[in-house]
Amino acid sequence: MKTNMGWADRIIRIVIAAVFAILFFTKVVTGGWGIVFLIIAIIFLVTGIIGNCPLYSVLKCNTLFSKKKE
């Protein structure tokens, strides 16, 4: 699997995942919205850890900054 996310993007996703999980588990957000927050938190955590976002692949987007070999 090819990485298409830079470190800043990965860290931001993991922080958002943590915030959403905290909101869910402290019962600040409950019901249907709580489940949505938890699902988004899981997706953001997994994509942040592996460094690959399937949506970025579909949209041909890349936040990974790497030096090109010439």
C-alpha positions as CSV (number, residue, x, y, z in Angstrom):
1,M,0.0,0.0,0.0
2,K,1.5,3.3,-1.1
3,T,1.5,6.2,1.4
4,N,-0.3,9.3,0.2
5,M,-0.5,11.3,3.5
6,G,2.1,13.6,5.0
7,W,3.0,13.7,8.7
8,A,1.0,16.9,9.3
9,D,-2.1,15.3,7.8
10,R,-1.6,12.1,9.8
11,I,-1.1,13.9,13.1
12,I,-4.2,16.1,12.5
13,R,-6.3,13.0,11.7
14,I,-5.1,11.2,14.9
15,V,-5.9,14.3,17.1
16,I,-9.4,14.6,15.5
17,A,-9.9,10.9,16.1
18,A,-9.0,11.3,19.8
19,V,-11.3,14.3,20.2
20,F,-14.2,12.5,18.6
21,A,-13.6,9.4,20.7
22,I,-13.4,11.4,23.9
23,L,-16.7,13.2,23.0
24,F,-18.3,9.9,22.4
25,F,-17.0,8.1,25.5
26,T,-17.7,11.0,27.9
27,K,-21.3,11.1,26.5
28,V,-21.0,14.7,25.3
29,V,-22.3,13.4,21.9
30,T,-24.8,10.5,22.1
31,G,-27.3,8.7,20.0
32,G,-26.9,8.6,16.2
33,W,-24.5,11.5,16.1
34,G,-22.3,9.7,18.7
35,I,-22.1,6.6,16.5
36,V,-21.2,8.8,13.5
37,F,-18.5,10.5,15.6
38,L,-17.1,7.1,16.6
39,I,-17.1,5.7,13.1
40,I,-15.3,8.8,11.8
41,A,-12.8,8.5,14.7
42,I,-12.0,4.9,13.8
43,I,-11.6,5.8,10.1
44,F,-9.4,8.8,10.9
45,L,-7.3,6.7,13.4
46,V,-6.7,3.9,10.9
47,T,-5.9,6.1,8.0
48,G,-3.6,8.3,10.2
49,I,-1.7,5.2,11.4
50,I,-1.3,3.5,8.0
51,G,-0.7,6.8,6.1
52,N,-3.0,6.0,3.3
53,C,-6.4,7.6,2.6
54,P,-8.6,5.7,0.0
55,L,-10.5,8.9,-0.8
56,Y,-7.2,10.7,-1.6
57,S,-6.4,7.9,-4.1
58,V,-9.8,8.3,-5.8
59,L,-9.4,12.1,-6.0
60,K,-5.7,11.8,-7.1
61,C,-4.8,13.9,-4.0
62,N,-1.5,13.6,-2.2
63,T,-0.3,15.5,0.9
64,L,3.0,13.6,1.1
65,F,5.9,16.0,0.4
66,S,8.8,14.1,-1.0
67,K,11.8,15.0,-3.1
68,K,11.5,14.0,-6.7
69,K,14.4,12.2,-8.2
70,E,15.5,13.9,-11.5
